[in-house]
Structure formats: C-alpha cells, structure tokens
Amino acid sequence: MTTSTPQITLSNGVQMPILGFGVYQIPPEQTEKAVTEALAAGCRLLDTASAYFNEDGVGRAIAKSGIARSELFVTTKLWIQDAGEQATKRAFEASLERLGLDYLDLYLIHQPIGDVHGSWRAMQTLLQDKNVRAIGVSNFPADRLVDLIDHNEIPPMINQVETHPFFQNTGYQTFMHDHDVQIEAWAPLAHGHDRLFGDPVLSSIGEEQGKSVAQVVLRWLVQRGVVVIPKSVRPDAMNENIAVFDFELTDEQMTRIAALDTGASLFVDHRDPAVVHDLGSFRIHD
C-alpha cells in the first residue's frame, strides 16, 4: 500500500492500516461526502456495515476517488438477520454490490448472536475462494471467541470491540494476542462523549504534548497496537485524527491513561439478555 499510515499484520499475513475511518452513525446522505474527505485526508482503511445503511455511499466515494483498489482496505459486517451459512453468502454478495467492489479486505460477523458457526463456515469459504482477504468478528466476548476458534478450521483474524480510555480491554487484548487475534477498537473516542473530551488527565497530557485530546487517545491506542477507526464528518477533525504518528506518549503518560479504566462499557453490555434480545430483533431488510 502507498500510504504513510503504519500497517499491522494479521495472522494470515495480510496487512492493514492501524488507523482508518469508521462511518457508524453517519447518515446515508452524508456518507459519500464524509468518506471522500476522509480519503483526501489520507485514510485508506474504511469501516462500514450492512446495519449502518450507508455501504452505497462508501462505494460511491471509493469509485470517484481515483485511488487504486490495492491501496484501500475496506471492511463491512454481517448483521444478525443474515446469520447462517447460505444467508451469509447472500448477504456478502449484497454488500459487495452496494459497495461496488469485487472483493472485500475484511468481513466481520457484527454481533455474537444467532447462527455464528454457520456464518463462520460461509466466511471461511469466502476467504478460501479469495472473495475476501481476511475474516473476523465484532463484539465477541472471550468465551464466544474461543468457542469459534476451537470449533472451526480458521480462527478469526480480528475482533472489533469497544475500546477507549474508560473501557481499555488491556487484559482481553493480551488474551486475543495469545490466540493470534488482532484487537480493533470501535468508539475509540467514546463516540464523542463529553466525559472523554473534558477529562483532566487527557487534557493535561494533550497540553504536555501540544496535541488535542483526540490525538492523545488515538496515539495511546495505536501505541498499544490497537487498530482504530475514528469517525467524524468534519475535514479538520479527520486531518487531526490521522496526524498521530509524529509524537509518542511517555511511559508515565501511558500509566496515567491506564488509571482511567473503569472496566465497564459506556454503551452496551452484550451479556445483558435484554440487549441480546433487542439486537436480535433489529431487522435491516424485509
């Protein structure tokens, strides 16, 4: 790839940028513009999902960008409604069509709910047939991740989980590393939570480094080896978010951020039966 963003190497040897751009909660009508601006800022890792309803906009931005396909790393995700072996294959083709692509770089099971083993069999086939370069999961707790690893031929290459200064997943990252699974952070900036941007520890480190709170947090994550996909619709923020490779946090600053960990999600508990029920009931198509 011809991007200056550092790369990480997945367990199957595929390389991906350690920092990219996520489009969660970007309205469909704004997605093409936002992705176009993110690409102009230098992002080459793009993360979407069928449940975001904006794959089309991502695809249009890619098509109009003039950037070689080999320079991009495109991720999308399979929703619960399409779990199961045959349904997964159909959903994959539908996502490819909406994105206007002939292959994906990364395909993830979005939630640890439903027939994930059937879906994983389909994803292994997609990988072996070279329709996708890497496969993984999202929101899988450790027991569900191990269940998938132990009962399938190919283990997940990535697990995308909520990770930010208040929910750091440090121990889980070590666990994943021991199983050759790369951690990727969703909500790395806590979805813009006031608690993060107003935190005195993060603000003071930003002043020490001459950087913004967002840059401190993203630098802290990439320095830990966590893949990050911050979202923004503002070009200035996109440029700021990607400019985190010209400084390094000290061990003392890393330790101060580590002390912010609460060990609890700010958003969703995938072990809550009500959450599982609500997610499983959410339909993205008829």
C-alpha positions as CSV (number, residue, x, y, z in Angstrom):
1,M,0.0,0.0,0.0
2,T,1.2,3.5,-0.7
3,T,0.1,5.2,2.5
4,S,2.2,6.6,5.3
5,T,-0.1,5.1,8.0
6,P,1.7,2.3,9.7
7,Q,0.5,-1.3,9.0
8,I,-0.3,-4.2,11.2
9,T,0.0,-7.8,10.0
10,L,-2.9,-10.2,10.6
11,S,-2.4,-13.9,11.4
12,N,-2.8,-14.9,7.7
13,G,-0.1,-12.4,6.6
14,V,-2.5,-9.7,5.3
15,Q,-1.5,-6.2,6.2
16,M,-3.9,-3.4,7.2
17,P,-3.6,0.2,8.3
18,I,-3.6,0.6,12.0
19,L,-5.7,3.8,11.7
20,G,-8.6,4.4,9.4
21,F,-12.1,5.8,9.2
22,G,-15.4,4.5,10.5
23,V,-18.9,5.5,9.2
24,Y,-21.1,4.3,12.1
25,Q,-24.0,6.8,12.6
26,I,-23.1,8.9,9.5
27,P,-26.4,9.4,7.7
28,P,-26.6,7.7,4.3
29,E,-27.0,11.1,2.5
30,Q,-23.8,12.4,4.2
31,T,-21.6,9.3,3.8
32,E,-20.2,9.8,0.3
33,K,-19.0,13.3,1.2
34,A,-17.6,12.2,4.5
35,V,-15.7,9.2,3.0
36,T,-14.4,11.4,0.1
37,E,-13.0,13.8,2.7
38,A,-11.5,11.0,4.8
39,L,-9.7,9.6,1.7
40,A,-8.4,13.1,0.9
41,A,-7.1,13.3,4.5
42,G,-5.1,10.1,3.8
43,C,-7.3,7.4,5.4
44,R,-7.1,4.2,3.5
45,L,-8.9,1.9,6.0
46,L,-12.7,2.2,5.7
47,D,-15.1,0.5,8.0
48,T,-18.8,0.2,7.4
49,A,-21.6,-2.4,7.9
50,S,-24.8,-3.5,6.4
51,A,-26.6,-2.4,9.5
52,Y,-25.3,1.2,9.0
53,F,-27.3,1.6,5.8
54,N,-24.5,3.5,4.2
55,E,-22.5,1.0,2.2
56,D,-23.7,2.6,-1.0
57,G,-22.3,6.0,0.0
58,V,-18.9,4.4,0.8
59,G,-18.9,2.7,-2.5
60,R,-19.6,5.9,-4.5
61,A,-16.8,7.7,-2.7
62,I,-14.4,4.9,-3.5
63,A,-15.5,4.8,-7.1
64,K,-15.0,8.5,-7.6
65,S,-11.7,8.8,-5.6
66,G,-9.4,7.6,-8.3
67,I,-7.4,5.7,-5.6
68,A,-6.2,2.3,-6.7
69,R,-8.2,-0.5,-5.2
70,S,-5.0,-2.1,-3.9
71,E,-4.3,1.0,-1.7
72,L,-7.6,0.6,0.1
73,F,-8.6,-1.7,3.0
74,V,-12.4,-2.0,3.0
75,T,-14.3,-3.6,5.9
76,T,-18.0,-4.4,6.2
77,K,-20.1,-6.5,8.5
78,L,-22.7,-9.2,8.5
79,W,-25.9,-8.5,10.5
80,I,-27.7,-11.0,12.8
81,Q,-30.6,-11.3,10.5
82,D,-28.4,-12.8,7.8
83,A,-26.7,-15.4,10.1
84,G,-26.3,-18.9,8.8
85,E,-24.3,-20.4,6.1
86,Q,-26.4,-19.7,3.0
87,A,-27.8,-16.4,4.2
88,T,-24.2,-15.2,4.9
89,K,-23.2,-15.8,1.3
90,R,-26.2,-13.9,0.0
91,A,-25.6,-11.0,2.4
92,F,-21.9,-10.9,1.4
93,E,-22.9,-10.6,-2.3
94,A,-25.4,-7.8,-1.5
95,S,-22.8,-5.9,0.5
96,L,-20.3,-6.2,-2.4
97,E,-22.9,-4.9,-4.8
98,R,-23.8,-1.9,-2.7
99,L,-20.1,-1.1,-2.3
100,G,-19.4,-1.6,-6.0
101,L,-16.5,-3.9,-5.3
102,D,-15.4,-7.3,-6.5
103,Y,-13.8,-8.3,-3.2
104,L,-13.6,-7.2,0.4
105,D,-10.5,-6.8,2.5
106,L,-12.2,-7.7,5.8
107,Y,-15.6,-9.2,6.5
108,L,-16.8,-9.4,10.1
109,I,-19.7,-11.1,12.0
110,H,-21.2,-8.0,13.6
111,Q,-22.7,-9.5,16.7
112,P,-22.1,-12.8,18.7
113,I,-25.8,-13.7,18.2
114,G,-27.6,-16.2,16.1
115,D,-26.0,-19.0,14.0
116,V,-22.5,-17.6,14.1
117,H,-21.0,-21.0,13.4
118,G,-23.0,-21.3,10.2
119,S,-21.9,-17.8,9.2
120,W,-18.3,-18.6,10.0
121,R,-18.4,-21.7,7.7
122,A,-19.5,-19.4,4.9
123,M,-16.8,-16.8,5.7
124,Q,-14.1,-19.5,5.7
125,T,-15.3,-20.4,2.2
126,L,-15.3,-16.8,1.1
127,L,-11.7,-16.5,2.3
128,Q,-10.6,-19.7,0.7
129,D,-12.2,-18.6,-2.6
130,K,-10.4,-15.3,-2.4
131,N,-13.5,-13.2,-2.3
132,V,-12.3,-11.6,0.9
133,R,-8.7,-11.2,2.2
134,A,-9.4,-11.6,5.9
135,I,-12.3,-12.5,8.2
136,G,-13.1,-11.7,11.8
137,V,-15.8,-10.8,14.3
138,S,-17.1,-7.9,16.3
139,N,-18.3,-7.6,19.9
140,F,-17.3,-11.2,20.8
141,P,-16.5,-11.7,24.5
142,A,-13.7,-14.2,25.3
143,D,-15.9,-17.3,25.7
144,R,-17.7,-16.8,22.4
145,L,-14.4,-16.0,20.7
146,V,-12.8,-19.2,22.0
147,D,-15.9,-21.3,21.0
148,L,-15.5,-20.1,17.5
149,I,-11.7,-20.7,17.4
150,D,-12.0,-24.2,18.9
151,H,-14.7,-25.5,16.6
152,N,-13.6,-24.2,13.2
153,E,-10.7,-24.7,10.8
154,I,-9.8,-21.0,10.5
155,P,-9.7,-18.7,13.6
156,P,-10.9,-15.1,13.4
157,M,-8.2,-12.6,12.4
158,I,-9.8,-9.6,14.1
159,N,-12.2,-8.9,17.0
160,Q,-13.6,-5.4,16.8
161,V,-14.7,-4.4,20.3
162,E,-15.5,-1.2,22.3
163,T,-12.1,0.2,23.5
164,H,-11.3,3.6,24.8
165,P,-9.7,5.2,27.9
166,F,-12.7,4.3,30.2
167,F,-13.0,0.7,28.8
168,Q,-9.5,-0.3,27.9
169,N,-9.7,-4.1,27.3
170,T,-6.0,-4.4,28.2
171,G,-6.3,-8.0,29.5
172,Y,-8.6,-9.0,26.7
173,Q,-6.1,-7.6,24.2
174,T,-3.4,-9.9,25.7
175,F,-5.8,-12.8,25.5
176,M,-6.6,-12.1,21.9
177,H,-2.9,-11.8,21.1
178,D,-2.2,-15.2,22.6
179,H,-4.8,-16.6,20.2
180,D,-3.5,-14.7,17.2
181,V,-6.5,-12.4,17.0
182,Q,-5.9,-8.7,16.4
183,I,-7.9,-6.2,18.5
184,E,-9.7,-3.4,16.7
185,A,-11.4,-0.5,18.6
186,W,-14.8,0.8,17.9
187,A,-15.7,4.0,19.7
188,P,-12.0,4.8,20.2
189,L,-13.1,8.4,21.1
190,A,-16.1,7.1,23.1
191,H,-18.5,8.4,20.4
192,G,-17.5,12.0,21.3
193,H,-18.7,11.5,24.9
194,D,-18.2,14.8,26.9
195,R,-16.6,12.7,29.7
196,L,-13.7,11.9,27.4
197,F,-13.1,15.4,25.9
198,G,-13.4,17.0,29.3
199,D,-11.2,14.6,31.2
200,P,-8.5,16.5,33.1
201,V,-5.9,13.7,32.7
202,L,-6.3,13.5,28.9
203,S,-6.4,17.3,28.6
204,S,-3.2,17.7,30.7
205,I,-1.4,15.1,28.5
206,G,-2.6,17.0,25.4
207,E,-1.1,20.2,26.8
208,E,2.2,18.5,27.6
209,Q,2.4,17.1,24.0
210,G,0.9,20.1,22.2
211,K,-1.8,17.8,20.9
212,S,-5.6,17.5,21.1
213,V,-7.4,15.1,23.4
214,A,-8.5,13.1,20.4
215,Q,-4.9,12.8,19.2
216,V,-3.7,11.7,22.6
217,V,-6.3,9.0,22.8
218,L,-5.7,7.7,19.3
219,R,-1.9,7.8,19.9
220,W,-2.4,5.8,23.1
221,L,-4.4,3.2,21.2
222,V,-2.0,2.8,18.3
223,Q,0.9,2.8,20.7
224,R,-0.8,-0.3,22.3
225,G,-1.1,-1.9,18.9
226,V,-4.8,-1.4,18.6
227,V,-6.4,-0.7,15.2
228,V,-8.6,2.4,15.4
229,I,-11.4,3.7,13.2
230,P,-12.5,7.1,14.5
231,K,-15.5,8.7,12.9
232,S,-16.0,12.4,12.0
233,V,-17.9,14.4,9.4
234,R,-15.5,17.4,9.8
235,P,-12.5,17.5,7.5
236,D,-10.4,19.3,10.1
237,A,-11.1,16.6,12.6
238,M,-10.3,13.9,10.0
239,N,-6.9,15.5,9.3
240,E,-6.3,15.9,13.1
241,N,-7.2,12.2,13.8
242,I,-4.8,10.8,11.2
243,A,-1.9,13.1,12.4
244,V,-0.8,10.9,15.4
245,F,2.4,9.4,14.1
246,D,4.7,12.3,14.8
247,F,4.8,12.0,18.5
248,E,5.0,9.3,21.2
249,L,3.4,9.2,24.7
250,T,5.8,8.6,27.5
251,D,5.6,5.5,29.8
252,E,4.4,7.9,32.6
253,Q,1.6,9.3,30.3
254,M,0.6,5.8,29.3
255,T,0.3,4.9,33.0
256,R,-1.8,7.9,33.8
257,I,-4.2,7.0,31.0
258,A,-4.3,3.3,32.2
259,A,-5.6,4.6,35.6
260,L,-8.8,5.9,33.8
261,D,-10.1,2.4,33.1
262,T,-13.4,1.5,34.7
263,G,-13.6,-2.0,33.2
264,A,-17.2,-1.3,32.1
265,S,-18.8,-0.4,28.8
266,L,-20.2,3.1,28.2
267,F,-22.7,1.8,25.7
268,V,-23.8,-1.8,25.5
269,D,-23.4,-5.0,27.5
270,H,-23.5,-8.0,25.2
271,R,-24.1,-10.3,28.2
272,D,-27.4,-8.5,29.1
273,P,-30.3,-10.7,28.0
274,A,-32.4,-7.6,27.1
275,V,-29.6,-6.3,24.9
276,V,-29.2,-9.7,23.1
277,H,-33.0,-9.8,22.5
278,D,-33.1,-6.2,21.2
279,L,-30.2,-6.7,18.9
280,G,-31.6,-10.0,17.6
281,S,-34.9,-8.3,16.9
282,F,-33.4,-5.5,14.8
283,R,-34.1,-6.1,11.2
284,I,-32.2,-4.4,8.3
285,H,-34.4,-5.7,5.5
286,D,-37.7,-7.5,4.8
